[in-house]
Amino acid sequence: MPFRRDVALVPTVERVVQLTGRTDLRNLEASGELALVDLLRSASNTIHDKLQARGVRPERVTNPEVYENAVAWQFLAVLAEAGSLGD
């Protein structure tokens, strides 16, 4: 699958847990305050845009899985900055 804008490269919180080891993410969406699917898409867009700014055409990347870690950690960074990860 090509790496496209507005499509989450890391599609689920479960995959973020696999990539980062953060197991405390499953309860974040239960409160209804966070739409994690939207945040996953936003994290993907951030990495997509950074690649594009460096002259890489993300839609032509043949192995977008390489960027899954970057997307997963971007996702966690946004949650941490918002204070949603706790301690």
Buried (B, 14 or more C-beta within 10 A) or exposed (E): EEBBEEBBBBBEBEBBBEBBEBEEBEEBBEEEEBEBEEBBBBBBBBBBEBBEEEEBEBEEBEEBEEBBEBBBBBBBEBBEEEEBBEE
